[in-house]
Amino acid sequence: MLPTSDAAEKKHLWQSPATIFFVALALRLIAVRLLYTNTWNDYENHLWFGFETGRISRSIAEGHGFANPLYVQTGPTAWLTPIYPYLLAVVFKLLGVYSKTSALLILSLNSLFSALICFPLFYAAQRSFGRDVAVTACWIWALYPYFIYIPAGFVWDTCLGALLATTLFLFALKLKEQPGSWWTWLGFGVLGGVCALTNASTLTLCPILGAWALYPLWQKSRMSQPHDRRWLSPALLAAVGLVLTLCPWQIRNLRAFHTPIPLRDNFWLEFWVGNDGNASSWLDTEAHPSANAGQKAAFVRLGEIPYFREKRREALTFLAQHPGLYVVLCFRRFVFLWTGFWNFDSSNLQDEFHGFANVYLTLSLTAAMLLGLWRGLRASRHALVPYLLVLATYPLVFYLTHPTIRYRHIIDPQVVVLAALGLRSLLRAPSPAKSQAAQSAAPVTAPSV
C-alpha cells in the first residue's frame, strides 16, 4: 500500500502526467488549427512547408530519392539526417505533396511528439528533484506559449528530436541509478544513434550522458581492484549500438558522394551565413541559397559538395581576417540563445520583442533556470550534473555558427526542469529526501548478462 502522503498525491488528477499530456496535446492541436497557414501557403513554391526538409521529402515522395534540398533538381543530398524527412515523405505520399491535409497531419504529429515529452520530462524531474518539481515542470511544458507555437508553427525535426533527447536523458538517469544488463547499454547506444539521425546536433548527448552514467561503475572498479574493467563492457556496448545505428546512413553518404560525411555536410554553409560579415542580425537569411537566387544558382552549378567547400573557404577567410569580430559574435550568439536579444536594429525588433521567439518569453525562462541552478547548487548538487552537461555541450555548435531560439528547443526540457526547481524554491524549499542526489551514495552493481 502507498504511504498516506503518496496516496493523497495520487488523488489529485491535475498532478498526473497523463492529464498534463492531454491538456498539452489539446492546446497544441488548437494552435495547429489557428497557425497551419504559416506552413501551408504557396510562398516561393511552398518554401515555408519545411524549407529544406520539405524539399527533400517532396523528392522522396515523387520517387527521386533523398535529394534536391532546393526544390530544383540538384541530386543526392546529405543536407539533413534522414529520419524526419522520411517521416514527412510518408505523409506526402499518403495525403499529397504540400497539401493542406499533409500540413495539418504533420503539424498534429509534431504536437503529439511535443505533448509526449511530458512523460520523460516528468520522470526525469521526479528522479532528480522530487514529484513537486516534476509536476511544475510538466505544467510549464504544457502551457508555455513558445512550446505550443513550435509544433504548430514549424515543420522540422525539433519536436521529435526533443522527445528522443529527453527520453535518452531519462535513460541515462536510470542507468546511473541501476546499470542493468549489457543489452540495456546496447539499447542506450541505439537510442543515441536514432537521436542523431533525427537531429545531428544531439550526437554529443549519447557519449556525454553515457560517460556520466558509467562513472560510478568506473569509480567502484578503480577503488576495489585496480585492474577491474567491468565498466568497459557496457561502455563498448553503448558505443557499438551508436555506431551500428549510424553506419547505414554513413555508408549511403559514402556511396552517394564518394567521400566520408559525418551525418550532415552543410556545416560550413551554416557557419558562413552566421559569419559572412553581416552582423545586423543573428543570421543572414538573404545569403542562404534557399532565399538567394544567386546562391541557389551557384549550388546548382557547382553541386552540393563543391558548393559547401566554397562556403568553407569563404568562412575561413572571414575568420582569418576578423578573429576579434568572430569572438564578439560568438559571445553575442551565446547571449541571444539565452535571452532572445540581438540588438535594437529595427529589422530585428519585431521578432525580438513582438514575435513568439521574443525576449520576454526567453529571458523569463532563463531567469527561472538560473534560479533553479542556484537552488540546486545549494541543495542537490549531484543531481544537477547531467543537466549542466547537457546545457554546456549541446549549444556549442550554435555559438560557433548561428543560433535561433528554436534550435535550443531540443534541450528545453532540461531548462524547464531547472526552471521548475527555481520557481518551487520561491514557494517552499523542495524536500532533500526526494532528490536523486540524496541517493548518490547508493551501492552500484555491475551490469548482469
C-alpha positions in Angstrom: 0.0 0.0 0.0 1.2 3.5 -0.7 2.1 5.8 2.1 -0.6 8.2 3.1 1.1 11.2 1.6 1.7 9.4 -1.8 -1.9 8.2 -1.8 -3.1 11.8 -1.3 -0.9 12.9 -4.2 -2.4 10.3 -6.4 -5.9 11.6 -5.8 -5.1 14.9 -7.5 -5.8 14.4 -11.2 -4.0 17.6 -12.1 -0.7 16.1 -10.8 -0.9 13.1 -13.2 1.5 13.3 -16.2 -1.3 11.7 -18.3 -3.6 14.6 -17.5 -1.0 17.2 -18.3 -0.2 15.3 -21.6 -3.8 15.6 -22.7 -4.0 19.3 -21.8 -0.7 19.9 -23.7 -1.9 18.0 -26.7 -5.3 19.8 -26.8 -3.6 23.2 -26.7 -1.2 22.3 -29.4 -3.9 20.9 -31.7 -5.9 24.1 -31.2 -2.8 26.1 -32.2 -2.3 23.9 -35.3 -5.8 24.9 -36.4 -5.0 28.6 -35.9 -1.5 28.6 -37.3 -1.3 26.0 -40.1 -1.4 28.7 -42.8 2.1 29.7 -41.6 3.1 26.3 -43.1 0.6 25.7 -45.8 0.9 28.5 -48.4 2.4 29.0 -51.8 5.2 31.4 -50.9 8.3 30.5 -53.0 6.9 27.1 -54.1 5.9 26.2 -50.5 9.3 27.1 -49.0 7.8 27.5 -45.6 6.5 24.0 -45.6 9.6 22.6 -44.0 12.2 24.5 -46.0 15.0 22.0 -46.9 13.1 19.2 -45.1 10.0 19.8 -47.2 12.1 19.9 -50.4 13.9 16.6 -49.6 10.6 14.9 -48.5 9.0 16.1 -51.8 11.8 14.5 -53.7 11.4 11.2 -51.8 7.7 11.1 -52.3 8.0 11.8 -56.0 10.5 8.9 -56.4 13.7 10.9 -56.8 15.3 9.7 -53.5 16.9 11.6 -50.7 17.8 14.6 -52.9 17.0 18.1 -54.1 17.0 20.3 -51.0 16.4 23.5 -53.0 13.3 22.3 -55.0 15.3 22.3 -58.3 17.0 19.0 -59.3 20.4 19.0 -57.7 20.9 15.3 -57.0 21.6 13.4 -53.8 22.0 15.3 -50.6 23.3 15.0 -47.0 21.9 18.4 -46.0 19.9 16.7 -43.3 19.8 13.5 -41.4 17.1 11.1 -42.7 14.5 10.2 -40.1 12.3 13.3 -40.1 12.4 13.9 -43.9 11.3 10.3 -44.5 8.5 10.7 -42.0 7.3 13.8 -43.8 7.7 11.9 -47.1 5.3 9.2 -45.9 2.8 12.0 -45.1 3.3 13.5 -48.6 2.9 10.1 -50.2 -0.4 9.4 -48.4 -2.0 12.8 -48.4 -0.3 14.8 -51.2 2.8 16.8 -51.6 2.5 20.2 -49.9 -1.3 19.7 -49.4 -3.4 21.2 -46.7 -4.2 17.8 -45.3 -0.5 17.0 -45.2 0.2 20.2 -43.3 -2.4 19.5 -40.7 -1.3 15.9 -40.2 2.5 16.7 -39.9 1.8 19.6 -37.5 -0.5 17.4 -35.5 2.2 14.8 -35.3 4.7 17.5 -34.1 2.1 18.4 -31.5 1.9 14.8 -30.4 5.6 14.5 -30.1 5.7 17.7 -28.1 3.0 16.6 -25.7 4.6 13.2 -25.2 7.6 14.9 -23.8 5.5 15.3 -20.6 6.2 11.7 -19.7 10.1 11.5 -19.8 10.2 15.1 -18.5 8.1 14.2 -15.5 10.0 11.0 -14.6 13.4 12.7 -15.1 12.4 15.6 -12.9 11.0 13.3 -10.3 14.2 11.3 -10.1 16.3 14.4 -9.8 14.3 16.8 -7.6 11.1 15.2 -6.5 7.4 15.0 -7.5 6.5 18.6 -6.8 9.2 19.8 -9.2 8.1 17.2 -11.8 4.5 18.4 -11.7 5.5 22.0 -12.0 7.9 21.2 -14.9 5.2 19.3 -16.8 2.7 22.2 -16.5 5.3 24.7 -17.7 5.9 22.4 -20.7 2.2 22.2 -21.3 1.3 25.9 -21.0 4.4 27.9 -22.0 3.4 29.8 -25.2 6.5 29.2 -27.2 6.4 25.4 -26.6 2.8 25.5 -28.0 3.9 27.6 -31.0 6.9 25.5 -32.1 5.0 22.3 -33.0 2.1 24.3 -34.6 4.3 26.7 -36.5 7.2 24.8 -37.9 7.6 21.6 -40.0 11.0 20.5 -38.7 12.6 17.7 -36.6 12.6 19.9 -33.5 9.8 18.3 -31.5 10.6 14.7 -32.4 14.3 15.4 -31.6 13.4 16.9 -28.3 11.2 13.9 -27.4 14.0 11.5 -28.3 16.7 13.5 -26.5 14.6 13.8 -23.3 14.0 10.0 -23.4 17.7 9.5 -23.8 18.3 11.8 -20.8 15.8 9.8 -18.7 17.5 6.5 -19.9 20.9 7.9 -18.6 19.4 8.8 -15.2 18.1 5.2 -14.9 21.4 3.7 -15.9 23.2 5.9 -13.3 20.9 4.6 -10.6 20.8 1.0 -11.7 23.2 -0.1 -14.6 21.0 -3.0 -15.7 22.1 -5.6 -18.2 24.6 -5.2 -21.1 21.6 -5.3 -23.5 20.3 -2.2 -21.8 23.6 -0.4 -22.6 23.4 -1.5 -26.2 19.8 -0.1 -26.3 21.1 3.2 -24.9 23.6 3.4 -27.8 20.9 2.6 -30.4 18.7 5.3 -29.0 21.6 7.8 -29.1 22.0 6.9 -32.8 18.3 7.4 -33.5 18.5 10.8 -31.9 21.5 11.8 -34.1 19.7 10.5 -37.2 16.8 12.7 -36.3 18.8 15.8 -35.2 22.5 15.7 -35.9 23.3 18.2 -33.1 22.3 15.6 -30.5 25.2 13.4 -31.4 27.2 14.6 -28.4 24.5 13.7 -25.9 24.9 9.9 -26.0 28.6 9.8 -25.2 28.4 12.5 -22.6 25.4 11.2 -20.8 26.7 7.6 -21.2 30.1 8.6 -19.6 28.3 10.3 -16.7 26.1 7.2 -16.1 29.2 4.9 -16.3 31.2 7.0 -13.8 30.0 5.1 -10.7 31.0 1.8 -12.2 34.4 3.1 -13.2 34.9 4.6 -9.8 33.9 1.4 -8.0 36.2 -0.6 -10.2 39.1 1.7 -9.6 38.6 1.7 -5.8 38.1 -2.0 -5.4 40.5 -3.6 -7.8 42.9 -1.6 -10.0 42.6 -4.0 -12.9 38.8 -4.4 -12.7 37.3 -3.5 -16.1 33.7 -4.3 -15.6 32.7 -0.8 -16.6 34.4 -1.4 -20.0 31.8 -3.9 -21.4 28.8 -1.6 -21.0 30.8 1.3 -22.5 31.7 -0.7 -25.5 28.2 -2.0 -26.0 26.8 1.6 -25.9 29.4 2.6 -28.4 28.6 -0.4 -30.7 24.9 0.4 -30.5 25.6 4.0 -31.5 28.0 3.1 -34.3 25.8 0.4 -35.8 22.8 2.7 -35.8 24.7 5.4 -37.7 26.5 3.1 -40.1 23.8 2.6 -42.8 23.5 6.4 -43.2 27.3 6.8 -43.3 27.5 4.1 -46.0 24.8 5.7 -48.0 26.6 9.0 -47.9 29.9 7.4 -48.9 28.2 5.7 -51.9 26.4 8.9 -52.9 29.3 11.3 -52.6 32.4 9.1 -52.7 33.7 10.9 -49.6 33.1 10.4 -45.9 30.4 12.7 -44.5 29.7 12.8 -40.7 25.9 12.8 -40.6 25.4 16.2 -42.5 27.6 18.1 -45.0 26.3 21.6 -44.6 28.2 22.8 -41.5 30.2 25.4 -43.4 27.2 26.9 -45.1 25.6 27.3 -41.6 28.9 28.8 -40.4 29.1 31.2 -43.3 25.5 32.6 -43.1 26.2 33.4 -39.5 29.7 34.8 -40.1 29.7 36.5 -43.5 30.3 40.0 -42.1 26.6 41.0 -41.9 26.1 41.2 -38.1 22.9 43.2 -38.2 21.0 40.0 -37.3 21.9 36.6 -35.8 21.5 35.0 -39.2 22.0 36.4 -42.7 19.0 34.7 -44.3 19.5 36.7 -47.5 22.8 34.9 -48.1 21.2 31.4 -47.8 20.7 29.5 -51.1 17.0 28.8 -50.1 16.4 32.5 -50.3 19.1 33.9 -52.5 18.8 33.3 -56.3 22.5 33.8 -56.9 23.5 31.3 -54.2 20.9 28.8 -55.4 22.3 29.1 -59.0 25.9 28.6 -57.6 24.7 25.5 -55.7 23.1 24.1 -58.9 26.2 24.9 -61.0 28.8 23.6 -58.6 27.0 20.7 -57.0 26.5 20.1 -53.3 30.0 19.1 -52.1 31.9 21.7 -54.2 29.5 24.4 -53.1 29.9 23.6 -49.4 33.7 23.5 -49.9 33.5 27.0 -51.4 31.5 28.1 -48.3 34.2 26.6 -46.2 36.8 28.7 -48.0 34.8 31.9 -47.6 34.1 31.2 -44.0 37.7 30.5 -43.1 38.8 33.7 -45.0 36.4 35.7 -42.9 37.6 34.1 -39.7 41.3 34.8 -40.6 40.6 38.4 -41.4 38.2 39.2 -38.5 39.2 36.9 -35.5 38.2 39.6 -32.9 34.8 40.2 -34.5 34.2 36.4 -34.6 34.9 36.2 -30.8 32.4 39.0 -30.2 29.8 37.3 -32.5 30.2 34.1 -30.5 29.5 35.9 -27.3 26.5 37.7 -28.8 25.2 34.4 -30.0 25.5 33.0 -26.5 23.6 36.0 -25.2 20.9 35.6 -27.9 20.3 31.9 -27.3 19.5 32.5 -23.7 17.8 35.9 -23.9 16.4 36.3 -27.4 18.1 39.7 -27.7 20.5 40.6 -30.5 20.3 44.3 -30.9 18.0 47.3 -31.2 18.1 47.3 -35.0 14.6 48.0 -36.3 14.7 44.9 -38.6 15.1 42.7 -35.5 12.7 44.4 -33.1 9.6 42.8 -34.4 11.0 39.3 -33.9 12.8 40.1 -30.6 10.0 41.9 -28.8 6.8 41.1 -30.5 7.2 37.7 -32.2 6.7 34.4 -30.4 10.5 33.9 -30.1 10.8 37.1 -28.1 12.9 38.5 -25.3 10.2 38.3 -22.6 9.5 34.6 -23.0 13.1 33.6 -23.5 14.5 35.7 -20.7 11.9 34.7 -18.2 12.6 31.0 -18.7 16.3 31.6 -18.5 16.0 33.6 -15.3 13.9 30.8 -13.7 16.5 28.3 -14.9 19.3 30.3 -13.3 17.3 30.4 -10.1 17.0 26.7 -10.2 20.7 26.2 -10.8 21.4 28.4 -7.7 18.9 26.4 -5.7 20.3 23.1 -6.9 23.9 24.1 -6.1 22.8 24.6 -2.6 20.7 21.6 -2.0 21.1 19.0 -4.8 24.5 19.4 -6.4 24.9 15.9 -7.6 21.5 15.9 -9.3 22.5 19.0 -11.3 25.4 17.3 -13.1 23.6 15.8 -16.1 21.6 19.0 -16.6 24.8 21.0 -16.6 26.5 18.6 -19.0 23.6 19.0 -21.5 23.4 22.8 -21.1 27.1 23.2 -21.5 27.7 21.0 -24.5 24.7 20.8 -26.8 24.5 24.6 -27.7 28.3 24.9 -28.5 27.8 24.4 -32.3 25.2 27.3 -32.3 27.6 29.7 -30.6 30.1 28.9 -33.4 27.7 29.1 -36.3 24.4 30.8 -35.8 21.5 30.4 -33.3 17.8 30.6 -33.3 15.7 30.1 -30.2 14.1 27.2 -31.9 17.4 25.3 -32.1 17.6 25.3 -28.3 14.3 23.6 -28.1 16.0 20.2 -28.1 17.3 20.8 -24.5 14.4 23.0 -23.3 13.0 20.0 -21.3 16.2 20.2 -19.1 15.8 24.0 -19.0 12.2 23.6 -17.8 13.1 21.2 -15.0 15.6 23.6 -13.6 13.1 26.5 -14.1 10.5 24.5 -12.1 13.1 23.9 -9.4 13.7 27.6 -9.2 10.0 28.5 -9.2 9.3 25.9 -6.5 12.1 27.4 -4.3 10.2 30.7 -4.3 7.2 28.9 -2.8 9.0 26.5 -0.4 12.3 24.6 -0.4 12.0 21.2 -2.1 12.5 18.2 0.2 16.0 16.9 0.0 14.7 13.4 0.7 13.1 13.5 -2.7 16.2 14.4 -4.6 18.1 11.9 -6.6 21.2 13.5 -5.2 20.4 12.0 -1.8 20.7 8.6 -3.3 24.0 9.2 -5.0 25.8 7.1 -2.4 23.6 4.0 -3.1 25.6 0.9 -3.9 26.3 0.3 -7.7 26.3 -3.1 -9.2 27.9 -4.2 -12.4 25.6 -5.0 -15.3 24.3 -8.5 -15.5 24.1 -10.6 -18.6 
